[in-house]
Amino acid sequence: MKCKKHYQKQGGVDLICFTAPCLMGAIESAYELRDCVDIYIGSEELSGYGHWFDTIENICEEIDDNPDITNNELSEFIIQSLWDKTSWQPSLTMSAVKTSMMEPLISSLDTLASDLITYYNESYDLFWEVYAEVQGFGNGFCVDVYDLVNKCSVADFHPSIIEDFVEVRDCFSDCIIDECHGDYSGAYGLTIYVPDLLSYYYASHYGDSAYGLDFSQNTNWGEFVSLYFQEIIEYGVDQYQTETTTGMVLCYKYKWTQSFIPTKEDLIKLKLKLYRFGDITSDLKVSVRSEKEGYDLTTISIPYDSVPKDVWEWVEFDFPDIVLITGETYYILLSTDGGDNTENAYSFAGSNDPDSYLDGDIWLYYTSSESWKMWDPPIDACFKTFFEGSGLNPPVIEGPSSGESGICYDYSFVYNDPDNLDVSYFIDWGDGKVEEWTGPHQSGIKTTFSHVWNEKGSYVINAKAKNSDDIETGWSTLEITMPKNKLHGYFLFQRFLQNHSHLYKILMQTL
């Protein structure tokens, strides 16, 4: 924000290049500077001073030889020069963004986010299925915008969402002047915040007005991410199988049960992927047992019209909570008193991939023979079991994202407990060293810790908080880079200018 205010005060700049900070090829960052920077150059992954050091002289000579060069032409020259001069091509990603062309892209992303919210029930699983194949950066913190929408555009989303993906893809190319990437085949120039669902890298402050991020304030992207993380933040998902390749019919003639092995003691609800067809009107009953022939540990019945018609969707069964024994086998039992197996019945989704869920199987009960039989070939139902989540957002980490090995750096951690209870922090510095539940500290007050990384490389700080009631948050992260160069980029650049003093005025004229 200080950078933005400074550029606005100076009337803006033609071109800005981020030489040291990593992950600056983010759409959120480029959009933040749209009104004060014409061309924005940053890296989707690692930047590093080394990529730039051998390029500065070329850039200055080009400006000297071609004083009428346009901003676009200069940015193309910079990208090409970086690619030609770096000795680390496999790790290089760099792009030049025309900020004045971003508004259509931002608008299309806003529409996409709104439709992903509207069609949440039918899009949730498919989105995360495609997400797994998308080019990610920052250890699961963000993904390439173009790669995301391009791969989603050929998936089986609602037609409105497909149109949105295509529109984002079309607008994207207008923003990118030039880009280069090494081994990142899915890198096209800009990332966007969509953290890995299972990484707990969810940043609750992303959409907060106090955080001041223009992109999240001017679009529904923050709301979309929050909704798609809701199950992880508000509850914990223990056992699940979400792949859909087949379906099973449920009527009075059959009972079905899916076995599972919990890793959490409490079971508060579950979800099944279901629909009804024909004119079935009998209730659908779901129970949990420790034995197929045993008694119900918990049960709930829902009316037929609570189940969607003709299209599989996730249906929630919020039964009375129970306590399970972790590592033991339990059974989800589905039954109904009506329907038939041809025209009026329920259907629940599943997968015939034997590796889709390894800790359970589907069993079928024939009412006529009063016997259970394991389904062959094996099938697993689409299901999710939930335990009581903390509902607590992770702490915020603040501190430098790059530095030099062997030097001590300070990082602050802050967590606002909803009950204003004292908190402790668990910090994993990414180099094998941890701070294990240091505290107690006052809620909402920044706590500073110092750390030294002794080896050059990239690290990820992982931190979570725990209040005095022993309720833990999820993880928050911050990526740190200790570049291979021993000297800071500023001093390298300063040394270069000392040897090429005639170029100083040229550089100043371009800024």
Beta strands, then each sheet from edge to edge (+ up, - down):
strand 1: 13-17
strand 2: 37-42
strand 3: 93-98
strand 4: 136-137
strand 5: 142-144
strand 6: 176-181
strand 7: 191-193
strand 8: 235-241
strand 9: 246-250
strand 10: 254-260
strand 11: 266-267
strand 12: 269-277
strand 13: 284-289
strand 14: 298-302
strand 15: 313-317
strand 16: 322-323
strand 17: 330-336
strand 18: 345-351
strand 19: 362-366
strand 20: 371-374
strand 21: 380-381
strand 22: 383-388
strand 23: 396-398
strand 24: 408-414
strand 25: 423-428
strand 26: 434-441
strand 27: 447-452
strand 28: 457-467
strand 29: 476-482
sheet 1: 1+ 2+ 3- 6+
sheet 2: 4+ 5- 7+
sheet 3: 8+ 22- 12+ 15-
sheet 4: 8+ 22- 12+ 18- 9+
sheet 5: 8+ 22- 12+ 18- 21+
sheet 6: 14+ 13- 17+ 10- 19+ 20-
sheet 7: 11+ 16-
sheet 8: 23+ 24- 27+
sheet 9: 26+ 25- 28+ 29-
end
